[in-house]
């Protein structure tokens, strides 16, 4: 049961951090641009390009950032969704299954939408890594919940 809780808290924490960091994009990108010597040249140029795009957009069309506010909100709400399995993992295993599906579907989204939006391949791979990393604790959690369910049925 402890391992289930640890895996779920990892997901809650990751989703909450992802959500909270989606609000101050301009500030975060400014920091990355100012520290771009720490990154490979292609990545530094990408940060410069994205920072300029967000800076210009926010100066002229600040309401477009409302879309990333909703993205942030969605991440925070998804984090709250995982409280159900913390309370009753067997009853709420569907949340874990949903999380695993979301992790898998990140990959085609990143490559299809990334291609359409002209996102560099290296950045699409970084986006895919969220699904690859996220699915690991979910698989562990899912297996442990199944074991817990079988132990409960045997009693």
N, C-alpha and C positions, 0 to 999 in steps of 0.2 A: 504494500500500500504506500510506503514511503517513496519508492521509486516512481510510482504513478504521480504522486503529488509533486515531486521534483520536476518531472517531465512537463506536467501541466503548468507549473510556475515558470518554467523556462519559456513556454509558449506565451503565457500572459505577459511576461516581462518583455520578450522580443516584440510582440505586437504593440504593447504600450510605448516602448521606445520608438518603434517605427512611426507610430501615430504622432507622438509628441515632436519628433524631429521633422515631420512634414509641415508643421506650421511655420518655422523660421527659415525657409529655404534660402531666401536672399542673404541672410546673415551667415548661414552655414556655408554657402557657396563663396561668399566674400572671404571667409576664413580659409577655405580650401585654395582659393586663388592666391591669397597672401602667403600660403605655405606650399605653393605648387612645386618648389624645388625638391620636395620630399617624394614626388610622384614621377613615373616615367613621362617622357615628353608628350606622347599621344594623349595620355590622361590629363596632363596639365592643360593642353590645348582645349580638350573637351570641357574641362572646368571653366576655362576662360570664356568659351563660347556660350555655355549654359548660363553662366553668371551674367554675361552681357544681355542675353535674351530675357532672363528674369528681371534684371534691373530695368531694362527698357520697357518691358511689359508692365511692370509694377508702376513705373512713372506715368505711363500713358493709359493703361487699361488695368488698374488695380483689381477690378472685380473679377478678372480671370483667375486670380489666385484663390478665389473662393472655391474653385474646383479642388485645389490641393487641401483646403480646409476640410472639405467633405471627405477626401481621401484619409486625412488624419482622423477625422471623426469615425469613419468606418473601421480603421485599425483599432481605435479605442473600444468601440462597441464589440468587435470580434474578440478582443482581450476579455471583456466582461462575459462573453458567451462561455468561455472556458471555466467559469466559476461553477457551472453546473456539474461537470465531471469531478471537480474538487470535492463537492459535497456528496455526490453519489455517482462514482465512475461507471458502474454497471448500467444503471438506468440512463445515463447520459453519454454512453459510448458513441452515439450518433455524432456528437460534437467532435470527437476525435476522428471519426471517419470523414466528416466534413472537412476538417483541417487537413487530413491527408490528401483528399481530392483537390483542395485549394493549392496545396504544395505541388501536386503533379501538374495542374492546369497553369501554373505560373510559367512553365517552360514553353508551351506553344504560344501563350500570350506574348511573352518576351520576344520570341523570335518572329512572330507574325506582325504584331503591332510595332515592334522595334524596327523591323524592315520598312514598314510603311512610313514610320515617322523618322527614318534615317538615323536611328540610334546606332552608334558604332558597336560592332560585334563584341568587343571586350566589355562594354557596359551591359549588353544583353546577357552575357555570361554572368556578370556580377548579379544582375537581377535574378537569374535562374538559381544562383547559389542560395537565395533566401528559401526557395522551395526545397532544394537538396538538403540544406542544413536543417530546415524546419521539420522535414518529414522524419528525421532520425529520432528525436524524442517522441514523436507521435507514434511511430511504429513500436518503439519500446513500450510506450504507454498502452497501446492497443493490445499487444501481446499479454501484458501483465493484467489488463482488465479481463481479457478472455480467460486467463488462468483463475483469476478471482471469481469470475462467474461460474466456472466449472467447479471450483472448491465449494462455493455457496450451494450449488445444485446437489452436490454429494452429501451435504449435511442434512 
